[in-house]
């Protein structure tokens, strides 16, 4: 239960940091690149002695590490592009609702037949995410990049499913912390390549504050992934329940923090969304009792 709670807290802290990045004019892409190296460094520093030499022989996990690292960095790029072309609100809905894909894949993979209570909880979770993510006004720009929203929707769902699949089938000889560290480190390497091209073309310039922001971001980023992998193993709940509860709890936490710390507007849709999110959490928890 503790890893589950810590995963939610870590993901919520990431939200707070991204909000602060905008306030302090941090270059988000640069911060993301350096964040990956920080996260990887934490993983190796804290759990490096958990390395098992058998991981070199039973190395099927390596392909999944490369796959997740590519998804980490590419989904970030697409989120940036979509935020600019399609608007922040539409992008937020696509990313958060991607849990629908991952939950469906997990149900099919595990041949799970959800109870009526659990199905209701999942439906409540979807409704709450939609309500708190919808824009306050119909002011989203019309764009030719709507396809990016579809890619984000399916890509985000695929990433969640792959992380779950890996912890169940691939991490028999490799600690989850080291898998997370390696994947994040590879994402950082891919990010450096892209950042180098941008620097050479003078599309961006490095700034110390972006590096510092990346270091700070890397701490909760590592633990959000690490604790999620542990939560799958330790809660005793079905993986679909862990994923749905994690997502809706993060949405609940971030919206409340948005109200309290960032003075965001308390619209009727968001308030109803919060109530439905609480109902979803209670329903999913009861379903696992």
VOTORLO-153912 format. One line per field, with one value per residue (C-alpha): residue number from 1; residue in one letter; x, y, z. Coordinates in nm, 3 decimals, always signed. Layout:
VOTORLO-153912
lolum NUM; ... $
zalo a; ... $
px X; ... $
py Y; ... $
pz Z; ... $
This chain:
VOTORLO-153912
lolum 1; 2; 3; 4; 5; 6; 7; 8; 9; 10; 11; 12; 13; 14; 15; 16; 17; 18; 19; 20; 21; 22; 23; 24; 25; 26; 27; 28; 29; 30; 31; 32; 33; 34; 35; 36; 37; 38; 39; 40; 41; 42; 43; 44; 45; 46; 47; 48; 49; 50; 51; 52; 53; 54; 55; 56; 57; 58; 59; 60; 61; 62; 63; 64; 65; 66; 67; 68; 69; 70; 71; 72; 73; 74; 75; 76; 77; 78; 79; 80; 81; 82; 83; 84; 85; 86; 87; 88; 89; 90; 91; 92; 93; 94; 95; 96; 97; 98; 99; 100; 101; 102; 103; 104; 105; 106; 107; 108; 109; 110; 111; 112; 113; 114; 115; 116; 117; 118; 119; 120; 121; 122; 123; 124; 125; 126; 127; 128; 129; 130; 131; 132; 133; 134; 135; 136; 137; 138; 139; 140; 141; 142; 143; 144; 145; 146; 147; 148; 149; 150; 151; 152; 153; 154; 155; 156; 157; 158; 159; 160; 161; 162; 163; 164; 165; 166; 167; 168; 169; 170; 171; 172; 173; 174; 175; 176; 177; 178; 179; 180; 181; 182; 183; 184; 185; 186; 187; 188; 189; 190; 191; 192; 193; 194; 195; 196; 197; 198; 199; 200; 201; 202; 203; 204; 205; 206; 207; 208; 209; 210; 211; 212; 213; 214; 215; 216; 217; 218; 219; 220; 221; 222; 223; 224; 225; 226; 227; 228; 229; 230; 231; 232; 233; 234; 235; 236; 237; 238; 239; 240; 241; 242; 243; 244; 245; 246; 247; 248; 249; 250; 251; 252; 253; 254; 255; 256; 257; 258; 259; 260; 261; 262; 263; 264; 265; 266; 267; 268; 269; 270; 271; 272; 273; 274; 275; 276; 277; 278; 279; 280; 281; 282; 283; 284; 285; 286; 287; 288; 289 $
zalo x; x; x; x; x; x; x; x; x; x; x; x; x; x; x; x; x; x; x; x; x; x; x; x; x; x; x; x; x; x; x; x; x; x; x; x; x; x; x; x; x; x; x; x; x; x; x; x; x; x; x; x; x; x; x; x; x; x; x; x; x; x; x; x; x; x; x; x; x; x; x; x; x; x; x; x; x; x; x; x; x; x; x; x; x; x; x; x; x; x; x; x; x; x; x; x; x; x; x; x; x; x; x; x; x; x; x; x; x; x; x; x; x; x; x; x; x; x; x; x; x; x; x; x; x; x; x; x; x; x; x; x; x; x; x; x; x; x; x; x; x; x; x; x; x; x; x; x; x; x; x; x; x; x; x; x; x; x; x; x; x; x; x; x; x; x; x; x; x; x; x; x; x; x; x; x; x; x; x; x; x; x; x; x; x; x; x; x; x; x; x; x; x; x; x; x; x; x; x; x; x; x; x; x; x; x; x; x; x; x; x; x; x; x; x; x; x; x; x; x; x; x; x; x; x; x; x; x; x; x; x; x; x; x; x; x; x; x; x; x; x; x; x; x; x; x; x; x; x; x; x; x; x; x; x; x; x; x; x; x; x; x; x; x; x; x; x; x; x; x; x; x; x; x; x; x; x; x; x; x; x; x; x; x; x; x; x; x; x $
px +0.000; +0.286; +0.439; +0.093; +0.052; +0.409; +0.353; +0.051; +0.241; +0.537; +0.315; +0.134; +0.465; +0.553; +0.234; +0.329; +0.677; +0.542; +0.312; +0.610; +0.815; +0.564; +0.572; +0.954; +0.989; +1.175; +1.246; +1.046; +1.224; +1.568; +1.441; +1.294; +1.625; +1.827; +1.551; +1.604; +1.972; +1.891; +1.627; +1.863; +2.140; +1.910; +1.818; +2.178; +2.295; +2.026; +1.979; +2.293; +2.398; +2.076; +2.218; +2.205; +2.466; +2.202; +2.040; +2.307; +2.213; +1.835; +1.828; +1.482; +1.409; +1.654; +1.419; +1.143; +1.380; +1.459; +1.091; +0.985; +1.267; +1.157; +0.799; +0.908; +1.083; +0.856; +0.534; +0.685; +0.762; +0.410; +0.260; +0.456; +0.347; -0.015; -0.024; +0.087; -0.129; -0.438; -0.444; -0.354; -0.700; -0.748; -0.397; -0.465; -0.782; -0.601; -0.314; -0.528; -0.787; -0.515; -0.570; -0.879; -0.651; -0.418; -0.707; -0.871; -0.538; -0.482; -0.833; -0.778; -0.426; -0.536; -0.868; -1.026; -1.401; -1.455; -1.733; -2.020; -1.879; -1.535; -1.679; -1.876; -1.561; -1.369; -1.654; -1.664; -1.286; -1.325; -1.607; -1.411; -1.105; -1.315; -1.494; -1.180; -0.989; -1.241; -1.171; -1.376; -1.453; -1.477; -1.167; -0.940; -0.778; -0.874; -0.567; -0.441; -0.258; -0.555; -0.385; -0.135; -0.417; -0.491; -0.124; -0.103; -0.418; -0.293; +0.075; +0.010; -0.206; +0.059; +0.328; +0.125; +0.051; +0.415; +0.534; +0.284; +0.373; +0.745; +0.715; +0.512; +0.709; +1.057; +1.186; +1.263; +1.637; +1.634; +1.513; +1.232; +1.445; +1.725; +1.487; +1.342; +1.689; +1.813; +1.500; +1.511; +1.883; +1.827; +1.546; +1.794; +2.045; +1.784; +1.689; +2.051; +2.077; +1.768; +1.878; +2.220; +2.057; +1.842; +2.151; +2.345; +2.057; +2.037; +1.672; +1.745; +2.015; +2.116; +2.043; +2.153; +1.803; +1.675; +1.942; +1.854; +1.484; +1.561; +1.755; +1.464; +1.210; +1.412; +1.360; +0.979; +0.988; +1.203; +1.001; +0.665; +0.764; +0.951; +0.671; +0.408; +0.596; +0.615; +0.246; +0.154; +0.339; +0.249; -0.111; -0.272; -0.517; -0.579; -0.348; -0.645; -0.754; -0.406; -0.385; -0.733; -0.693; -0.351; -0.473; -0.791; -0.610; -0.347; -0.622; -0.799; -0.480; -0.366; -0.703; -0.720; -0.364; -0.459; -0.742; -0.537; -0.188; -0.249; -0.592; -0.744; -1.110; -1.350; -1.591; -1.901; -1.757; -1.442; -1.629; -1.858; -1.549; -1.390; -1.701; -1.709; -1.335; -1.394; -1.685; -1.458; -1.188; -1.439; -1.605; -1.276; -1.151; -1.472; -1.451; -1.114; -1.222 $
py +0.000; +0.240; +0.216; +0.284; +0.602; +0.716; +0.667; +0.896; +1.158; +1.149; +1.197; +1.483; +1.656; +1.633; +1.826; +2.098; +2.130; +2.166; +2.441; +2.616; +2.573; +2.788; +3.052; +3.072; +3.046; +2.716; +2.555; +2.238; +2.032; +2.101; +2.025; +1.697; +1.589; +1.656; +1.506; +1.169; +1.160; +1.265; +0.993; +0.732; +0.844; +0.805; +0.455; +0.343; +0.518; +0.373; +0.031; -0.038; -0.321; -0.505; -0.581; -0.949; -1.076; -1.310; -1.001; -1.012; -1.369; -1.338; -1.010; -1.003; -0.701; -0.491; -0.461; -0.339; -0.090; +0.062; +0.059; +0.241; +0.495; +0.580; +0.616; +0.841; +1.091; +1.071; +1.112; +1.417; +1.571; +1.498; +1.649; +1.968; +1.977; +1.904; +2.168; +2.427; +2.313; +2.162; +2.343; +2.239; +2.119; +1.880; +1.743; +1.691; +1.493; +1.270; +1.194; +1.128; +0.922; +0.695; +0.487; +0.352; +0.180; +0.038; -0.089; -0.258; -0.419; -0.539; -0.686; -0.872; -0.985; -1.122; -1.253; -1.062; -1.041; -0.728; -0.734; -0.491; -0.281; -0.263; -0.181; +0.104; +0.229; +0.234; +0.418; +0.674; +0.718; +0.794; +1.041; +1.225; +1.261; +1.401; +1.650; +1.792; +1.806; +1.973; +2.339; +2.610; +2.766; +2.635; +2.824; +2.545; +2.624; +2.440; +2.250; +2.010; +1.821; +1.644; +1.314; +1.386; +1.353; +1.003; +0.904; +1.036; +0.849; +0.513; +0.576; +0.665; +0.357; +0.138; +0.274; +0.194; -0.155; -0.223; -0.116; -0.355; -0.637; -0.592; -0.605; -0.927; -1.117; -0.966; -0.854; -1.199; -1.124; -0.743; -0.514; -0.273; +0.021; -0.071; -0.127; +0.219; +0.374; +0.215; +0.313; +0.671; +0.696; +0.580; +0.835; +1.100; +0.986; +1.014; +1.355; +1.475; +1.380; +1.585; +1.874; +1.877; +1.919; +2.201; +2.373; +2.335; +2.487; +2.763; +2.690; +2.694; +2.792; +2.619; +2.788; +2.684; +2.724; +2.461; +2.217; +2.280; +2.236; +1.905; +1.781; +1.866; +1.705; +1.386; +1.292; +1.250; +1.124; +0.824; +0.736; +0.774; +0.493; +0.284; +0.294; +0.219; -0.099; -0.191; -0.113; -0.371; -0.630; -0.533; -0.409; -0.745; -0.570; -0.646; -0.447; -0.271; -0.148; -0.020; +0.167; +0.319; +0.418; +0.571; +0.780; +0.906; +0.979; +1.186; +1.375; +1.436; +1.555; +1.780; +1.951; +2.020; +2.158; +2.369; +2.521; +2.578; +2.675; +2.813; +2.970; +2.795; +2.859; +2.628; +2.553; +2.341; +2.075; +2.042; +2.028; +1.755; +1.581; +1.585; +1.433; +1.161; +1.097; +1.038; +0.807; +0.619; +0.571; +0.441; +0.210; +0.062; +0.014; -0.164; -0.384; -0.518; -0.592 $
pz +0.000; +0.078; -0.275; -0.420; -0.213; -0.286; -0.659; -0.644; -0.442; -0.681; -0.987; -0.814; -0.736; -1.107; -1.183; -0.934; -1.087; -1.440; -1.318; -1.160; -1.479; -1.664; -1.389; -1.385; -1.766; -1.759; -2.097; -2.042; -2.307; -2.163; -1.812; -1.935; -2.092; -1.776; -1.564; -1.731; -1.635; -1.279; -1.249; -1.391; -1.155; -0.854; -0.961; -1.001; -0.683; -0.457; -0.611; -0.813; -0.578; -0.670; -1.014; -1.101; -1.348; -1.489; -1.643; -1.915; -2.003; -1.964; -2.153; -2.312; -2.089; -2.292; -2.591; -2.360; -2.198; -2.538; -2.629; -2.311; -2.341; -2.695; -2.577; -2.288; -2.512; -2.818; -2.620; -2.455; -2.794; -2.915; -2.599; -2.666; -3.031; -2.946; -2.670; -2.925; -3.216; -3.053; -2.719; -2.367; -2.268; -2.561; -2.506; -2.137; -2.210; -2.463; -2.224; -1.918; -2.103; -2.243; -1.930; -2.111; -2.361; -2.096; -1.882; -2.181; -2.278; -1.920; -1.901; -2.229; -2.133; -1.796; -1.933; -1.647; -1.605; -1.392; -1.136; -1.171; -0.884; -1.044; -1.387; -1.230; -1.057; -1.385; -1.557; -1.274; -1.315; -1.687; -1.624; -1.354; -1.579; -1.862; -1.639; -1.476; -1.807; -2.034; -2.115; -1.947; -2.280; -2.634; -2.734; -2.854; -3.188; -3.505; -3.620; -3.884; -3.610; -3.454; -3.542; -3.263; -3.008; -3.139; -3.117; -2.761; -2.664; -2.792; -2.712; -2.348; -2.306; -2.467; -2.233; -1.920; -2.050; -2.139; -1.792; -1.636; -1.875; -1.808; -1.429; -1.457; -1.719; -1.766; -1.427; -1.288; -1.267; -1.275; -0.998; -1.105; -0.992; -1.230; -1.521; -1.454; -1.428; -1.752; -1.945; -1.819; -1.892; -2.250; -2.287; -2.173; -2.437; -2.711; -2.573; -2.581; -2.948; -3.031; -2.808; -2.978; -3.319; -3.184; -3.039; -3.362; -3.556; -3.292; -3.220; -2.847; -2.599; -2.278; -1.946; -1.598; -1.454; -1.700; -1.583; -1.218; -1.294; -1.465; -1.162; -0.933; -1.169; -1.200; -0.834; -0.836; -1.195; -1.103; -0.796; -0.973; -1.211; -0.953; -0.696; -0.961; -1.057; -0.688; -0.639; -0.902; -0.693; -0.339; -0.316; -0.382; -0.615; -0.981; -1.209; -1.370; -1.027; -0.943; -1.272; -1.251; -0.885; -0.951; -1.243; -1.080; -0.752; -0.933; -1.115; -0.784; -0.615; -0.898; -0.931; -0.556; -0.563; -0.863; -0.659; -0.343; -0.465; -0.814; -0.759; -1.062; -1.136; -0.951; -1.233; -1.185; -1.418; -1.210; -0.882; -1.016; -1.153; -0.808; -0.653; -0.919; -0.868; -0.496; -0.584; -0.827; -0.562; -0.307; -0.559; -0.684; -0.329; -0.226; -0.537; -0.419; -0.062 $
